[in-house]
Amino acid sequence: MPISGIVIDVAPQAQAVVAERLQAMKQVELQPERTVSALVAVLDTPDFAAEQALVEAIQQLDGVAAVRLAYHNFEDVVQ
């Protein structure tokens, strides 16, 4: 099960709406750390395909400029 830490670059005026949408996503744990233009989240998905789909969904949210990977752990993933 891949677990990733990501930084989500957002437009400052969209931060509250993006944070609300992220909190509604089941495999996203929004962290309290944030800046005016960035949010931090942990993704916990069953496999790489689900993780990729989740990142793509986050990137499509209005107000999101970029999603950057900060940490990735996949040691228990079966090849």
N, CA, C and O atoms as a CHARMM CRD file, in Angstrom:
* protein
*
  316
    1    1 MET  N      0.85500  -1.17200   0.00000 PROA 1      0.00000
    2    1 MET  CA     0.00000   0.00000   0.00000 PROA 1      0.00000
    3    1 MET  C      0.90300   1.23900   0.00000 PROA 1      0.00000
    4    1 MET  O      1.58800   1.49400   0.99100 PROA 1      0.00000
    5    2 PRO  N      0.91700   2.00500  -1.08600 PROA 2      0.00000
    6    2 PRO  CA     1.73300   3.21100  -1.12800 PROA 2      0.00000
    7    2 PRO  C      1.18300   4.30400  -0.20200 PROA 2      0.00000
    8    2 PRO  O     -0.02300   4.53800  -0.12100 PROA 2      0.00000
    9    3 ILE  N      2.09800   4.94300   0.47300 PROA 3      0.00000
   10    3 ILE  CA     1.76400   6.10500   1.30400 PROA 3      0.00000
   11    3 ILE  C      2.67000   7.23300   0.84100 PROA 3      0.00000
   12    3 ILE  O      3.88900   7.07300   0.77100 PROA 3      0.00000
   13    4 SER  N      2.07200   8.37400   0.52600 PROA 4      0.00000
   14    4 SER  CA     2.83800   9.49400   0.00300 PROA 4      0.00000
   15    4 SER  C      2.49200  10.77800   0.71900 PROA 4      0.00000
   16    4 SER  O      1.34100  11.00800   1.09100 PROA 4      0.00000
   17    5 GLY  N      3.50100  11.61500   0.91000 PROA 5      0.00000
   18    5 GLY  CA     3.30400  12.97300   1.38500 PROA 5      0.00000
   19    5 GLY  C      3.39500  13.89300   0.18400 PROA 5      0.00000
   20    5 GLY  O      4.33300  13.80000  -0.60700 PROA 5      0.00000
   21    6 ILE  N      2.42700  14.77800   0.04800 PROA 6      0.00000
   22    6 ILE  CA     2.42600  15.68900  -1.09400 PROA 6      0.00000
   23    6 ILE  C      2.25200  17.13100  -0.63400 PROA 6      0.00000
   24    6 ILE  O      1.70000  17.40800   0.43100 PROA 6      0.00000
   25    7 VAL  N      2.73700  18.03000  -1.46600 PROA 7      0.00000
   26    7 VAL  CA     2.52900  19.46600  -1.28300 PROA 7      0.00000
   27    7 VAL  C      1.65900  19.91800  -2.44900 PROA 7      0.00000
   28    7 VAL  O      1.96900  19.65500  -3.61100 PROA 7      0.00000
   29    8 ILE  N      0.58100  20.59200  -2.12700 PROA 8      0.00000
   30    8 ILE  CA    -0.37500  21.03200  -3.14400 PROA 8      0.00000
   31    8 ILE  C     -0.28900  22.55200  -3.24400 PROA 8      0.00000
   32    8 ILE  O     -0.65800  23.26800  -2.31300 PROA 8      0.00000
   33    9 ASP  N      0.19700  23.02900  -4.37200 PROA 9      0.00000
   34    9 ASP  CA     0.27600  24.47300  -4.60100 PROA 9      0.00000
   35    9 ASP  C     -1.09800  24.96700  -5.02900 PROA 9      0.00000
   36    9 ASP  O     -1.68900  24.45400  -5.98000 PROA 9      0.00000
   37   10 VAL  N     -1.59600  25.96900  -4.31400 PROA 10     0.00000
   38   10 VAL  CA    -2.94200  26.48500  -4.57400 PROA 10     0.00000
   39   10 VAL  C     -2.92000  27.99900  -4.69600 PROA 10     0.00000
   40   10 VAL  O     -2.03900  28.67300  -4.16300 PROA 10     0.00000
   41   11 ALA  N     -3.90600  28.51300  -5.40600 PROA 11     0.00000
   42   11 ALA  CA    -4.11400  29.95900  -5.43700 PROA 11     0.00000
   43   11 ALA  C     -4.58500  30.37600  -4.04600 PROA 11     0.00000
   44   11 ALA  O     -5.49200  29.74700  -3.50200 PROA 11     0.00000
   45   12 PRO  N     -4.00100  31.41300  -3.45700 PROA 12     0.00000
   46   12 PRO  CA    -4.37300  31.80300  -2.09500 PROA 12     0.00000
   47   12 PRO  C     -5.87400  31.97000  -1.88500 PROA 12     0.00000
   48   12 PRO  O     -6.39400  31.58500  -0.83800 PROA 12     0.00000
   49   13 GLN  N     -6.57200  32.53300  -2.85400 PROA 13     0.00000
   50   13 GLN  CA    -8.00600  32.75800  -2.70200 PROA 13     0.00000
   51   13 GLN  C     -8.81600  31.46100  -2.78200 PROA 13     0.00000
   52   13 GLN  O     -9.99100  31.44500  -2.41400 PROA 13     0.00000
   53   14 ALA  N     -8.20100  30.37500  -3.25800 PROA 14     0.00000
   54   14 ALA  CA    -8.90200  29.10100  -3.39600 PROA 14     0.00000
   55   14 ALA  C     -8.55400  28.11000  -2.27600 PROA 14     0.00000
   56   14 ALA  O     -9.08900  27.00300  -2.24300 PROA 14     0.00000
   57   15 GLN  N     -7.67700  28.49700  -1.38100 PROA 15     0.00000
   58   15 GLN  CA    -7.17900  27.54900  -0.37800 PROA 15     0.00000
   59   15 GLN  C     -8.29000  26.92100   0.46600 PROA 15     0.00000
   60   15 GLN  O     -8.28100  25.70700   0.67200 PROA 15     0.00000
   61   16 ALA  N     -9.21900  27.69300   0.94500 PROA 16     0.00000
   62   16 ALA  CA   -10.28100  27.15400   1.80200 PROA 16     0.00000
   63   16 ALA  C    -11.14900  26.14800   1.05800 PROA 16     0.00000
   64   16 ALA  O    -11.49700  25.10400   1.60800 PROA 16     0.00000
   65   17 VAL  N    -11.49900  26.45100  -0.17900 PROA 17     0.00000
   66   17 VAL  CA   -12.33800  25.55000  -0.96600 PROA 17     0.00000
   67   17 VAL  C    -11.57700  24.27100  -1.30200 PROA 17     0.00000
   68   17 VAL  O    -12.13800  23.17800  -1.21200 PROA 17     0.00000
   69   18 VAL  N    -10.30500  24.39300  -1.68800 PROA 18     0.00000
   70   18 VAL  CA    -9.49700  23.21400  -2.00300 PROA 18     0.00000
   71   18 VAL  C     -9.33700  22.35000  -0.75500 PROA 18     0.00000
   72   18 VAL  O     -9.45600  21.12700  -0.83200 PROA 18     0.00000
   73   19 ALA  N     -9.06900  22.96600   0.38300 PROA 19     0.00000
   74   19 ALA  CA    -8.92200  22.21100   1.63400 PROA 19     0.00000
   75   19 ALA  C    -10.20300  21.44800   1.96500 PROA 19     0.00000
   76   19 ALA  O    -10.14500  20.29800   2.39800 PROA 19     0.00000
   77   20 GLU  N    -11.33900  22.07300   1.76700 PROA 20     0.00000
   78   20 GLU  CA   -12.61900  21.41500   2.03500 PROA 20     0.00000
   79   20 GLU  C    -12.81500  20.20200   1.12100 PROA 20     0.00000
   80   20 GLU  O    -13.28000  19.15200   1.56700 PROA 20     0.00000
   81   21 ARG  N    -12.46400  20.34900  -0.13700 PROA 21     0.00000
   82   21 ARG  CA   -12.61200  19.23300  -1.08700 PROA 21     0.00000
   83   21 ARG  C    -11.63700  18.09900  -0.76400 PROA 21     0.00000
   84   21 ARG  O    -11.98200  16.92500  -0.89300 PROA 21     0.00000
   85   22 LEU  N    -10.42700  18.45200  -0.34700 PROA 22     0.00000
   86   22 LEU  CA    -9.45400  17.42400   0.02500 PROA 22     0.00000
   87   22 LEU  C     -9.92200  16.63700   1.24500 PROA 22     0.00000
   88   22 LEU  O     -9.75800  15.41900   1.30200 PROA 22     0.00000
   89   23 GLN  N    -10.49900  17.32500   2.20700 PROA 23     0.00000
   90   23 GLN  CA   -10.98200  16.65200   3.41200 PROA 23     0.00000
   91   23 GLN  C    -12.11800  15.68000   3.10500 PROA 23     0.00000
   92   23 GLN  O    -12.34900  14.73800   3.86300 PROA 23     0.00000
   93   24 ALA  N    -12.82200  15.89800   2.00900 PROA 24     0.00000
   94   24 ALA  CA   -13.91300  15.00900   1.62100 PROA 24     0.00000
   95   24 ALA  C    -13.42100  13.76100   0.88800 PROA 24     0.00000
   96   24 ALA  O    -14.18900  12.82100   0.68400 PROA 24     0.00000
   97   25 MET  N    -12.15600  13.74400   0.49400 PROA 25     0.00000
   98   25 MET  CA   -11.59700  12.59200  -0.21800 PROA 25     0.00000
   99   25 MET  C    -11.14300  11.55100   0.80000 PROA 25     0.00000
  100   25 MET  O    -10.36300  11.85700   1.70200 PROA 25     0.00000
  101   26 LYS  N    -11.63200  10.32000   0.65400 PROA 26     0.00000
  102   26 LYS  CA   -11.40400   9.27000   1.64800 PROA 26     0.00000
  103   26 LYS  C     -9.94300   8.90300   1.85700 PROA 26     0.00000
  104   26 LYS  O     -9.56000   8.58700   2.98300 PROA 26     0.00000
  105   27 GLN  N     -9.12900   8.93100   0.84000 PROA 27     0.00000
  106   27 GLN  CA    -7.74400   8.48200   0.96500 PROA 27     0.00000
  107   27 GLN  C     -6.76000   9.63500   1.13500 PROA 27     0.00000
  108   27 GLN  O     -5.55700   9.47000   0.93700 PROA 27     0.00000
  109   28 VAL  N     -7.28300  10.80400   1.50500 PROA 28     0.00000
  110   28 VAL  CA    -6.46000  11.99300   1.71000 PROA 28     0.00000
  111   28 VAL  C     -6.56800  12.42400   3.16200 PROA 28     0.00000
  112   28 VAL  O     -7.66600  12.57400   3.69700 PROA 28     0.00000
  113   29 GLU  N     -5.42400  12.62200   3.79100 PROA 29     0.00000
  114   29 GLU  CA    -5.39400  13.16200   5.15100 PROA 29     0.00000
  115   29 GLU  C     -4.71000  14.52800   5.07600 PROA 29     0.00000
  116   29 GLU  O     -3.48900  14.61700   4.94100 PROA 29     0.00000
  117   30 LEU  N     -5.50100  15.57300   5.16300 PROA 30     0.00000
  118   30 LEU  CA    -4.98100  16.93200   5.09700 PROA 30     0.00000
  119   30 LEU  C     -4.25500  17.24500   6.39800 PROA 30     0.00000
  120   30 LEU  O     -4.78300  17.00800   7.48400 PROA 30     0.00000
  121   31 GLN  N     -3.05800  17.77000   6.28600 PROA 31     0.00000
  122   31 GLN  CA    -2.23300  18.08500   7.44600 PROA 31     0.00000
  123   31 GLN  C     -2.42500  19.54300   7.86500 PROA 31     0.00000
  124   31 GLN  O     -2.81500  20.38100   7.05200 PROA 31     0.00000
  125   32 PRO  N     -2.15100  19.84200   9.13200 PROA 32     0.00000
  126   32 PRO  CA    -2.33800  21.22700   9.59300 PROA 32     0.00000
  127   32 PRO  C     -1.29600  22.19600   9.02900 PROA 32     0.00000
  128   32 PRO  O     -1.52900  23.40400   9.00400 PROA 32     0.00000
  129   33 GLU  N     -0.16000  21.68200   8.58100 PROA 33     0.00000
  130   33 GLU  CA     0.87200  22.55500   8.01700 PROA 33     0.00000
  131   33 GLU  C      0.38500  23.13300   6.70400 PROA 33     0.00000
  132   33 GLU  O     -0.09600  22.40800   5.83300 PROA 33     0.00000
  133   34 ARG  N      0.51300  24.44600   6.56700 PROA 34     0.00000
  134   34 ARG  CA     0.14800  25.10200   5.31300 PROA 34     0.00000
  135   34 ARG  C      0.77100  26.47900   5.25400 PROA 34     0.00000
  136   34 ARG  O      1.16300  27.04900   6.27300 PROA 34     0.00000
  137   35 THR  N      0.85400  27.00000   4.05200 PROA 35     0.00000
  138   35 THR  CA     1.27800  28.37500   3.84500 PROA 35     0.00000
  139   35 THR  C      0.14400  29.06800   3.09900 PROA 35     0.00000
  140   35 THR  O     -0.91000  28.47300   2.86900 PROA 35     0.00000
  141   36 VAL  N      0.35600  30.29600   2.73000 PROA 36     0.00000
  142   36 VAL  CA    -0.67500  31.02900   1.99900 PROA 36     0.00000
  143   36 VAL  C     -0.97800  30.35200   0.66400 PROA 36     0.00000
  144   36 VAL  O     -2.10600  30.41100   0.17500 PROA 36     0.00000
  145   37 SER  N      0.03000  29.71000   0.07800 PROA 37     0.00000
  146   37 SER  CA    -0.18100  29.13900  -1.25600 PROA 37     0.00000
  147   37 SER  C      0.09600  27.63300  -1.34200 PROA 37     0.00000
  148   37 SER  O      0.25400  27.10400  -2.44200 PROA 37     0.00000
  149   38 ALA  N      0.15600  26.93700  -0.20400 PROA 38     0.00000
  150   38 ALA  CA     0.41700  25.49400  -0.26400 PROA 38     0.00000
  151   38 ALA  C     -0.26500  24.75700   0.88600 PROA 38     0.00000
  152   38 ALA  O     -0.34900  25.25200   2.01100 PROA 38     0.00000
  153   39 LEU  N     -0.74900  23.55800   0.56300 PROA 39     0.00000
  154   39 LEU  CA    -1.33400  22.64600   1.54300 PROA 39     0.00000
  155   39 LEU  C     -0.49800  21.37400   1.55100 PROA 39     0.00000
  156   39 LEU  O      0.15000  21.04500   0.55700 PROA 39     0.00000
  157   40 VAL  N     -0.51200  20.66300   2.66700 PROA 40     0.00000
  158   40 VAL  CA     0.22800  19.41200   2.79200 PROA 40     0.00000
  159   40 VAL  C     -0.76900  18.30500   3.09000 PROA 40     0.00000
  160   40 VAL  O     -1.67400  18.47800   3.90600 PROA 40     0.00000
  161   41 ALA  N     -0.60000  17.16200   2.42300 PROA 41     0.00000
  162   41 ALA  CA    -1.50900  16.03800   2.63400 PROA 41     0.00000
  163   41 ALA  C     -0.74900  14.72400   2.56400 PROA 41     0.00000
  164   41 ALA  O      0.33200  14.64100   1.98200 PROA 41     0.00000
  165   42 VAL  N     -1.33500  13.70200   3.16900 PROA 42     0.00000
  166   42 VAL  CA    -0.82800  12.34100   3.07900 PROA 42     0.00000
  167   42 VAL  C     -1.85800  11.52000   2.31200 PROA 42     0.00000
  168   42 VAL  O     -3.05400  11.57800   2.59800 PROA 42     0.00000
  169   43 LEU  N     -1.37500  10.75400   1.33400 PROA 43     0.00000
  170   43 LEU  CA    -2.23600   9.87900   0.55100 PROA 43     0.00000
  171   43 LEU  C     -1.97100   8.43900   0.97200 PROA 43     0.00000
  172   43 LEU  O     -0.81700   8.02000   1.06700 PROA 43     0.00000
  173   44 ASP  N     -3.01700   7.69600   1.22000 PROA 44     0.00000
  174   44 ASP  CA    -2.90400   6.29200   1.61900 PROA 44     0.00000
  175   44 ASP  C     -3.82200   5.49300   0.70500 PROA 44     0.00000
  176   44 ASP  O     -5.03600   5.45800   0.90500 PROA 44     0.00000
  177   45 THR  N     -3.23200   4.85200  -0.29800 PROA 45     0.00000
  178   45 THR  CA    -4.01000   4.17400  -1.33000 PROA 45     0.00000
  179   45 THR  C     -3.65400   2.69200  -1.39000 PROA 45     0.00000
  180   45 THR  O     -2.58200   2.30000  -0.93000 PROA 45     0.00000
  181   46 PRO  N     -4.53100   1.86300  -1.94700 PROA 46     0.00000
  182   46 PRO  CA    -4.26200   0.42300  -1.99200 PROA 46     0.00000
  183   46 PRO  C     -3.18800   0.02100  -2.99900 PROA 46     0.00000
  184   46 PRO  O     -2.54700  -1.01600  -2.83400 PROA 46     0.00000
  185   47 ASP  N     -2.98300   0.83500  -4.04900 PROA 47     0.00000
  186   47 ASP  CA    -1.98900   0.48300  -5.06600 PROA 47     0.00000
  187   47 ASP  C     -1.58500   1.74000  -5.83600 PROA 47     0.00000
  188   47 ASP  O     -2.14300   2.81900  -5.63800 PROA 47     0.00000
  189   48 PHE  N     -0.59300   1.56800  -6.72800 PROA 48     0.00000
  190   48 PHE  CA    -0.07800   2.70600  -7.48900 PROA 48     0.00000
  191   48 PHE  C     -1.11900   3.31100  -8.42300 PROA 48     0.00000
  192   48 PHE  O     -1.16100   4.52900  -8.59300 PROA 48     0.00000
  193   49 ALA  N     -1.95500   2.48200  -9.02600 PROA 49     0.00000
  194   49 ALA  CA    -2.97200   3.00700  -9.94900 PROA 49     0.00000
  195   49 ALA  C     -3.94300   3.92200  -9.20700 PROA 49     0.00000
  196   49 ALA  O     -4.31100   4.98300  -9.71100 PROA 49     0.00000
  197   50 ALA  N     -4.35400   3.51000  -8.01600 PROA 50     0.00000
  198   50 ALA  CA    -5.26300   4.33900  -7.22000 PROA 50     0.00000
  199   50 ALA  C     -4.57500   5.63300  -6.79300 PROA 50     0.00000
  200   50 ALA  O     -5.19500   6.69600  -6.76500 PROA 50     0.00000
  201   51 GLU  N     -3.30400   5.53400  -6.46600 PROA 51     0.00000
  202   51 GLU  CA    -2.56200   6.73800  -6.07700 PROA 51     0.00000
  203   51 GLU  C     -2.46100   7.71400  -7.24200 PROA 51     0.00000
  204   51 GLU  O     -2.67300   8.91400  -7.07200 PROA 51     0.00000
  205   52 GLN  N     -2.14200   7.20400  -8.41000 PROA 52     0.00000
  206   52 GLN  CA    -2.03500   8.05700  -9.58800 PROA 52     0.00000
  207   52 GLN  C     -3.37200   8.71500  -9.91300 PROA 52     0.00000
  208   52 GLN  O     -3.42000   9.90300 -10.23400 PROA 52     0.00000
  209   53 ALA  N     -4.45000   7.95100  -9.83100 PROA 53     0.00000
  210   53 ALA  CA    -5.78400   8.50900 -10.09300 PROA 53     0.00000
  211   53 ALA  C     -6.13000   9.59000  -9.08000 PROA 53     0.00000
  212   53 ALA  O     -6.73400  10.60200  -9.43600 PROA 53     0.00000
  213   54 LEU  N     -5.75500   9.38600  -7.82100 PROA 54     0.00000
  214   54 LEU  CA    -6.03500  10.37300  -6.77800 PROA 54     0.00000
  215   54 LEU  C     -5.25100  11.65600  -7.01700 PROA 54     0.00000
  216   54 LEU  O     -5.80400  12.74800  -6.88500 PROA 54     0.00000
  217   55 VAL  N     -3.98000  11.54200  -7.36500 PROA 55     0.00000
  218   55 VAL  CA    -3.16400  12.73200  -7.65100 PROA 55     0.00000
  219   55 VAL  C     -3.75100  13.48800  -8.84400 PROA 55     0.00000
  220   55 VAL  O     -3.82500  14.71600  -8.82700 PROA 55     0.00000
  221   56 GLU  N     -4.16400  12.75900  -9.86900 PROA 56     0.00000
  222   56 GLU  CA    -4.76200  13.41500 -11.03400 PROA 56     0.00000
  223   56 GLU  C     -6.05900  14.12600 -10.66700 PROA 56     0.00000
  224   56 GLU  O     -6.33800  15.21000 -11.17800 PROA 56     0.00000
  225   57 ALA  N     -6.85300  13.52300  -9.78400 PROA 57     0.00000
  226   57 ALA  CA    -8.09700  14.16800  -9.33900 PROA 57     0.00000
  227   57 ALA  C     -7.79800  15.44100  -8.55800 PROA 57     0.00000
  228   57 ALA  O     -8.49100  16.44500  -8.71800 PROA 57     0.00000
  229   58 ILE  N     -6.77500  15.40600  -7.71700 PROA 58     0.00000
  230   58 ILE  CA    -6.38200  16.59900  -6.95700 PROA 58     0.00000
  231   58 ILE  C     -5.90100  17.68700  -7.90000 PROA 58     0.00000
  232   58 ILE  O     -6.24000  18.85700  -7.72100 PROA 58     0.00000
  233   59 GLN  N     -5.11300  17.31400  -8.90300 PROA 59     0.00000
  234   59 GLN  CA    -4.60300  18.29700  -9.86100 PROA 59     0.00000
  235   59 GLN  C     -5.72500  18.97800 -10.63500 PROA 59     0.00000
  236   59 GLN  O     -5.55700  20.10800 -11.09500 PROA 59     0.00000
  237   60 GLN  N     -6.85200  18.31800 -10.78500 PROA 60     0.00000
  238   60 GLN  CA    -7.97400  18.87500 -11.54600 PROA 60     0.00000
  239   60 GLN  C     -8.86100  19.81300 -10.72500 PROA 60     0.00000
  240   60 GLN  O     -9.73200  20.47700 -11.28700 PROA 60     0.00000
  241   61 LEU  N     -8.65400  19.88000  -9.41300 PROA 61     0.00000
  242   61 LEU  CA    -9.46800  20.77500  -8.58300 PROA 61     0.00000
  243   61 LEU  C     -9.21200  22.22900  -8.96500 PROA 61     0.00000
  244   61 LEU  O     -8.06500  22.62600  -9.17400 PROA 61     0.00000
  245   62 ASP  N    -10.27200  23.01700  -9.05500 PROA 62     0.00000
  246   62 ASP  CA   -10.12100  24.44100  -9.33700 PROA 62     0.00000
  247   62 ASP  C     -9.26600  25.08200  -8.25300 PROA 62     0.00000
  248   62 ASP  O     -9.50700  24.88000  -7.06300 PROA 62     0.00000
  249   63 GLY  N     -8.27400  25.85000  -8.66600 PROA 63     0.00000
  250   63 GLY  CA    -7.40700  26.54100  -7.72500 PROA 63     0.00000
  251   63 GLY  C     -6.09600  25.82100  -7.45900 PROA 63     0.00000
  252   63 GLY  O     -5.19200  26.40300  -6.86000 PROA 63     0.00000
  253   64 VAL  N     -5.96800  24.56600  -7.89100 PROA 64     0.00000
  254   64 VAL  CA    -4.72300  23.81500  -7.69500 PROA 64     0.00000
  255   64 VAL  C     -3.79200  24.09400  -8.87100 PROA 64     0.00000
  256   64 VAL  O     -4.15600  23.89500 -10.03000 PROA 64     0.00000
  257   65 ALA  N     -2.58600  24.55700  -8.55200 PROA 65     0.00000
  258   65 ALA  CA    -1.59600  24.84500  -9.58600 PROA 65     0.00000
  259   65 ALA  C     -0.68900  23.65100  -9.84500 PROA 65     0.00000
  260   65 ALA  O     -0.29800  23.40000 -10.98500 PROA 65     0.00000
  261   66 ALA  N     -0.35000  22.90800  -8.78000 PROA 66     0.00000
  262   66 ALA  CA     0.56200  21.77000  -8.93000 PROA 66     0.00000
  263   66 ALA  C      0.46400  20.87400  -7.70200 PROA 66     0.00000
  264   66 ALA  O      0.09400  21.31500  -6.61400 PROA 66     0.00000
  265   67 VAL  N      0.80400  19.61700  -7.90500 PROA 67     0.00000
  266   67 VAL  CA     0.92000  18.65000  -6.81000 PROA 67     0.00000
  267   67 VAL  C      2.35100  18.11800  -6.86600 PROA 67     0.00000
  268   67 VAL  O      2.78400  17.57700  -7.88400 PROA 67     0.00000
  269   68 ARG  N      3.08300  18.28100  -5.75000 PROA 68     0.00000
  270   68 ARG  CA     4.48700  17.86100  -5.70700 PROA 68     0.00000
  271   68 ARG  C      4.66000  16.74800  -4.67800 PROA 68     0.00000
  272   68 ARG  O      4.12600  16.82400  -3.57100 PROA 68     0.00000
  273   69 LEU  N      5.40300  15.72600  -5.05100 PROA 69     0.00000
  274   69 LEU  CA     5.69000  14.61600  -4.15800 PROA 69     0.00000
  275   69 LEU  C      6.79900  15.01000  -3.19200 PROA 69     0.00000
  276   69 LEU  O      7.85600  15.47500  -3.61700 PROA 69     0.00000
  277   70 ALA  N      6.56400  14.82600  -1.89200 PROA 70     0.00000
  278   70 ALA  CA     7.57200  15.13100  -0.87900 PROA 70     0.00000
  279   70 ALA  C      8.11700  13.85000  -0.24600 PROA 70     0.00000
  280   70 ALA  O      9.27000  13.81300   0.18500 PROA 70     0.00000
  281   71 TYR  N      7.29400  12.80000  -0.18800 PROA 71     0.00000
  282   71 TYR  CA     7.67900  11.54100   0.45400 PROA 71     0.00000
  283   71 TYR  C      6.87200  10.41700  -0.16700 PROA 71     0.00000
  284   71 TYR  O      5.68800  10.57200  -0.46700 PROA 71     0.00000
  285   72 HSD  N      7.53800   9.27000  -0.35500 PROA 72     0.00000
  286   72 HSD  CA     6.82200   8.12000  -0.91600 PROA 72     0.00000
  287   72 HSD  C      7.35400   6.84200  -0.27700 PROA 72     0.00000
  288   72 HSD  O      8.55800   6.58800  -0.30100 PROA 72     0.00000
  289   73 ASN  N      6.45700   6.03600   0.29500 PROA 73     0.00000
  290   73 ASN  CA     6.83200   4.75800   0.89600 PROA 73     0.00000
  291   73 ASN  C      5.98500   3.67900   0.24400 PROA 73     0.00000
  292   73 ASN  O      4.75600   3.74800   0.24400 PROA 73     0.00000
  293   74 PHE  N      6.66400   2.67800  -0.31300 PROA 74     0.00000
  294   74 PHE  CA     5.93800   1.60600  -0.97800 PROA 74     0.00000
  295   74 PHE  C      6.55200   0.24700  -0.67200 PROA 74     0.00000
  296   74 PHE  O      6.45300  -0.67700  -1.47900 PROA 74     0.00000
  297   75 GLU  N      7.19100   0.12100   0.49700 PROA 75     0.00000
  298   75 GLU  CA     7.93100  -1.10200   0.80100 PROA 75     0.00000
  299   75 GLU  C      7.06400  -2.34600   0.91100 PROA 75     0.00000
  300   75 GLU  O      7.57500  -3.44700   0.71100 PROA 75     0.00000
  301   76 ASP  N      5.78200  -2.22500   1.21800 PROA 76     0.00000
  302   76 ASP  CA     4.93900  -3.42100   1.33300 PROA 76     0.00000
  303   76 ASP  C      4.15100  -3.71900   0.05800 PROA 76     0.00000
  304   76 ASP  O      3.26200  -4.57100   0.06900 PROA 76     0.00000
  305   77 VAL  N      4.46700  -3.02600  -1.04000 PROA 77     0.00000
  306   77 VAL  CA     3.78800  -3.26200  -2.31300 PROA 77     0.00000
  307   77 VAL  C      4.34600  -4.54200  -2.94400 PROA 77     0.00000
  308   77 VAL  O      5.56100  -4.68400  -3.08300 PROA 77     0.00000
  309   78 VAL  N      3.47300  -5.46300  -3.32200 PROA 78     0.00000
  310   78 VAL  CA     3.89000  -6.68700  -3.98100 PROA 78     0.00000
  311   78 VAL  C      4.10800  -6.40700  -5.46200 PROA 78     0.00000
  312   78 VAL  O      3.24100  -5.83200  -6.12100 PROA 78     0.00000
  313   79 GLN  N      5.23200  -6.79900  -5.97300 PROA 79     0.00000
  314   79 GLN  CA     5.56400  -6.55700  -7.37500 PROA 79     0.00000
  315   79 GLN  C      4.92000  -7.57800  -8.26500 PROA 79     0.00000
  316   79 GLN  O      5.09000  -7.53100  -9.48300 PROA 79     0.00000
